[in-house]
Amino acid sequence: MFDVGFAELLLLSLVGLLVLGPERLPKVARTLGGMARKARGSWLSLKRTIEAEMRAEELKEPLRHFEKELKTTIDDVKSGVNPVSKPSPSPPEPAAKPDVNDGGS
């Protein structure tokens, strides 16, 4: 992240020693170290959370694709099958024909 070498650290330490004095410098260094540790921990936690969300989205994509194909297939099947309708009433039977043999010749 920061490219700080030994020379830069030595220079910062000397300036800190001159400005803060030998009594307060160790306390300030511990405080700054703790703050840097917390900041790094927060950054790593955020990074892990983002990576986990990205992996979850990558896993959801094939499921979305499968769901879309399944809906398309279901719609195709529905459109190809005639809907079930109520059976039509059977036509009335023709009336019985009168008996042609009514006692005549």
Secondary structure as a PSIPRED ss2 file (coil, helix, strand):
# PSIPRED VFORMAT (PSIPRED V4.0)

   1 M C   1.000  0.000  0.000
   2 F C   1.000  0.000  0.000
   3 D C   1.000  0.000  0.000
   4 V C   1.000  0.000  0.000
   5 G C   1.000  0.000  0.000
   6 F H   0.000  1.000  0.000
   7 A H   0.000  1.000  0.000
   8 E H   0.000  1.000  0.000
   9 L H   0.000  1.000  0.000
  10 L H   0.000  1.000  0.000
  11 L H   0.000  1.000  0.000
  12 L H   0.000  1.000  0.000
  13 S H   0.000  1.000  0.000
  14 L H   0.000  1.000  0.000
  15 V H   0.000  1.000  0.000
  16 G H   0.000  1.000  0.000
  17 L H   0.000  1.000  0.000
  18 L H   0.000  1.000  0.000
  19 V H   0.000  1.000  0.000
  20 L H   0.000  1.000  0.000
  21 G H   0.000  1.000  0.000
  22 P H   0.000  1.000  0.000
  23 E H   0.000  1.000  0.000
  24 R H   0.000  1.000  0.000
  25 L H   0.000  1.000  0.000
  26 P H   0.000  1.000  0.000
  27 K H   0.000  1.000  0.000
  28 V H   0.000  1.000  0.000
  29 A H   0.000  1.000  0.000
  30 R H   0.000  1.000  0.000
  31 T H   0.000  1.000  0.000
  32 L H   0.000  1.000  0.000
  33 G H   0.000  1.000  0.000
  34 G H   0.000  1.000  0.000
  35 M H   0.000  1.000  0.000
  36 A H   0.000  1.000  0.000
  37 R H   0.000  1.000  0.000
  38 K H   0.000  1.000  0.000
  39 A H   0.000  1.000  0.000
  40 R H   0.000  1.000  0.000
  41 G H   0.000  1.000  0.000
  42 S H   0.000  1.000  0.000
  43 W H   0.000  1.000  0.000
  44 L H   0.000  1.000  0.000
  45 S H   0.000  1.000  0.000
  46 L H   0.000  1.000  0.000
  47 K H   0.000  1.000  0.000
  48 R H   0.000  1.000  0.000
  49 T H   0.000  1.000  0.000
  50 I H   0.000  1.000  0.000
  51 E H   0.000  1.000  0.000
  52 A H   0.000  1.000  0.000
  53 E H   0.000  1.000  0.000
  54 M H   0.000  1.000  0.000
  55 R H   0.000  1.000  0.000
  56 A H   0.000  1.000  0.000
  57 E H   0.000  1.000  0.000
  58 E H   0.000  1.000  0.000
  59 L H   0.000  1.000  0.000
  60 K H   0.000  1.000  0.000
  61 E H   0.000  1.000  0.000
  62 P H   0.000  1.000  0.000
  63 L H   0.000  1.000  0.000
  64 R H   0.000  1.000  0.000
  65 H H   0.000  1.000  0.000
  66 F H   0.000  1.000  0.000
  67 E H   0.000  1.000  0.000
  68 K H   0.000  1.000  0.000
  69 E H   0.000  1.000  0.000
  70 L H   0.000  1.000  0.000
  71 K H   0.000  1.000  0.000
  72 T H   0.000  1.000  0.000
  73 T H   0.000  1.000  0.000
  74 I H   0.000  1.000  0.000
  75 D H   0.000  1.000  0.000
  76 D H   0.000  1.000  0.000
  77 V H   0.000  1.000  0.000
  78 K H   0.000  1.000  0.000
  79 S H   0.000  1.000  0.000
  80 G H   0.000  1.000  0.000
  81 V C   1.000  0.000  0.000
  82 N C   1.000  0.000  0.000
  83 P C   1.000  0.000  0.000
  84 V C   1.000  0.000  0.000
  85 S C   1.000  0.000  0.000
  86 K C   1.000  0.000  0.000
  87 P C   1.000  0.000  0.000
  88 S C   1.000  0.000  0.000
  89 P C   1.000  0.000  0.000
  90 S C   1.000  0.000  0.000
  91 P C   1.000  0.000  0.000
  92 P C   1.000  0.000  0.000
  93 E C   1.000  0.000  0.000
  94 P C   1.000  0.000  0.000
  95 A C   1.000  0.000  0.000
  96 A C   1.000  0.000  0.000
  97 K C   1.000  0.000  0.000
  98 P C   1.000  0.000  0.000
  99 D C   1.000  0.000  0.000
 100 V C   1.000  0.000  0.000
 101 N C   1.000  0.000  0.000
 102 D C   1.000  0.000  0.000
 103 G C   1.000  0.000  0.000
 104 G C   1.000  0.000  0.000
 105 S C   1.000  0.000  0.000
